Every structure is written in structure tokens, then in C-alpha cells.
Amino acid sequence: MRKILILWAATIFFFWGWYFMSYYDTGPSFFFSRAFNDHIFNIYANILQIPASEIPMKLAYVFAFDTVIVFGIAALRWYKHWLPQTWGFIKHKLGYESANVSSHERINAIVNRPIADGRGHPAE
């Protein structure tokens, strides 16, 4: 799974790094020049038969969809590790004493929880 995440992150970092460096013409070589950027996107535009200005936004949607898929796969692979911890954290925050308490005992613990009276009034 680490290899998939590394390849996913490297692809996104490489593409968007190249795109913004070439778009703003800040790179050290022809590969990062605005002319090369325009040339590459014109080739893609001719292949796809769409305007070249639409391609970066479509690629952003593709990378976003790809990100959802990759993190969905990662969540399914790692749920055995984070799901019990998450339930334990939620139970701790709700005030359950034990993780092995039945639902009937949980309801009774909430309903029969002692109510603090607070500070007594001098008239009492």
C-alpha cells in the first residue's frame, strides 16, 4: 500500500509541479518554459478535440477522483487498525467504562447517571 501511495503522490507532485513551473515560466530549462507547456497542451487538445484551456481543470477532476479512489482503498485496507481505536475513542468521550458493555447496559448507564446538584443554596 505504501508503494501505491508513493506512486500516487509522486505523480501528482510531478505533474502539478511541472505544470505550475512551466505555466509561470519559472523553470531552469526548456522543459519548464511556457512555450513547452502550450505546445504539450495543444497536442493534448488536438488529440482530445477540446480547447487547450479546459485540459488543466479536467486533469484536476481526474486527480481528485483518483485521490478519492486511492484513499478509499487505503481506508478499506486499514480499517482493522483505525476502526477499533475510533470506537474506543468515541466510547471514552461518551463516558462508557468498558468496551464490552452491552447496549442495554449502555442505555441504563446513561439514564441512571447521577445528576450533580451543584452548590447548595444558603436558604436550604
C-alpha positions as CSV (number, residue, x, y, z in Angstrom):
1,M,0.0,0.0,0.0
2,R,2.9,2.3,0.7
3,K,4.1,1.9,-2.9
4,I,0.7,2.8,-4.3
5,L,0.6,5.9,-2.1
6,I,4.1,6.9,-3.1
7,L,3.4,6.4,-6.8
8,W,0.1,8.4,-6.4
9,A,1.8,11.3,-4.6
10,A,4.8,11.3,-6.9
11,T,2.6,11.5,-10.0
12,I,0.5,14.4,-8.5
13,F,3.6,16.2,-7.3
14,F,5.5,15.8,-10.6
15,F,2.6,16.8,-12.8
16,W,1.4,19.9,-10.8
17,G,5.0,20.9,-10.1
18,W,5.8,20.8,-13.8
19,Y,2.5,22.5,-14.7
20,F,2.8,25.5,-12.4
21,M,6.6,25.9,-13.0
22,S,6.0,25.9,-16.8
23,Y,2.8,27.9,-16.7
24,Y,4.6,30.8,-14.8
25,D,7.8,30.2,-16.8
26,T,10.0,29.8,-13.7
27,G,11.9,26.7,-14.6
28,P,15.6,26.4,-15.4
29,S,15.3,24.8,-18.8
30,F,13.1,24.5,-21.9
31,F,11.1,21.7,-20.2
32,F,9.8,24.3,-17.7
33,S,9.1,27.0,-20.2
34,R,5.7,28.4,-21.1
35,A,6.2,27.6,-24.8
36,F,6.7,23.9,-23.9
37,N,3.6,24.0,-21.7
38,D,1.5,25.5,-24.5
39,H,2.9,23.0,-27.0
40,I,2.1,20.0,-24.8
41,F,-1.4,21.2,-24.1
42,N,-2.0,21.9,-27.8
43,I,-1.0,18.3,-28.6
44,Y,-3.5,17.1,-26.0
45,A,-6.2,19.4,-27.3
46,N,-5.8,18.1,-30.8
47,I,-5.9,14.5,-29.6
48,L,-9.0,15.0,-27.4
49,Q,-10.7,17.6,-29.6
50,I,-11.3,20.1,-26.8
51,P,-9.9,23.5,-26.1
52,A,-6.4,23.5,-24.5
53,S,-7.6,25.8,-21.7
54,E,-10.0,23.1,-20.4
55,I,-7.4,20.4,-20.0
56,P,-5.9,21.5,-16.7
57,M,-9.3,21.6,-15.0
58,K,-10.3,18.2,-16.4
59,L,-7.0,16.9,-15.1
60,A,-7.7,18.4,-11.7
61,Y,-11.0,16.5,-11.7
62,V,-9.3,13.3,-12.7
63,F,-6.7,13.7,-10.0
64,A,-9.4,14.4,-7.4
65,F,-11.3,11.3,-8.4
66,D,-8.1,9.3,-8.3
67,T,-7.4,10.6,-4.8
68,V,-10.8,9.5,-3.6
69,I,-10.3,6.0,-5.0
70,V,-6.8,5.7,-3.6
71,F,-7.8,6.9,-0.1
72,G,-10.9,4.7,-0.3
73,I,-8.7,1.6,-0.9
74,A,-6.4,2.7,1.8
75,A,-9.3,3.1,4.3
76,L,-10.6,-0.3,3.4
77,R,-7.2,-1.8,3.9
78,W,-6.5,0.0,7.2
79,Y,-9.9,-0.1,8.8
80,K,-8.9,-3.0,11.1
81,H,-6.3,-0.7,12.6
82,W,-8.3,2.5,12.9
83,L,-11.8,1.3,13.4
84,P,-11.4,-0.2,16.9
85,Q,-9.3,2.8,18.0
86,T,-12.0,5.2,16.7
87,W,-14.8,3.3,18.5
88,G,-12.7,3.2,21.7
89,F,-12.2,7.0,21.5
90,I,-15.9,7.6,20.9
91,K,-16.9,5.4,23.8
92,H,-14.3,7.1,26.0
93,K,-15.7,10.5,25.1
94,L,-19.3,9.4,25.8
95,G,-18.3,8.1,29.2
96,Y,-18.6,4.4,28.8
97,E,-16.5,2.5,31.3
98,S,-15.8,-0.6,29.2
99,A,-15.8,-1.5,25.6
100,N,-17.5,-4.8,26.4
101,V,-20.7,-3.3,27.7
102,S,-24.0,-4.4,26.1
103,S,-26.3,-1.9,24.5
104,H,-28.9,-2.4,27.3
105,E,-26.2,-1.7,30.0
106,R,-25.2,1.4,28.0
107,I,-28.7,2.8,28.0
108,N,-29.1,2.1,31.7
109,A,-25.7,3.8,32.4
110,I,-26.9,6.9,30.5
111,V,-30.4,7.0,32.0
112,N,-29.3,6.3,35.6
113,R,-26.3,8.6,35.6
114,P,-26.3,10.6,38.9
115,I,-27.0,14.2,38.5
116,A,-24.8,16.6,40.3
117,D,-26.8,19.0,42.5
118,G,-24.1,21.6,42.4
119,R,-23.5,24.1,45.1
120,G,-26.1,24.3,47.8
121,H,-28.1,27.5,48.4
122,P,-27.9,29.2,51.7
123,A,-31.7,29.1,52.2
124,E,-31.8,25.3,52.1
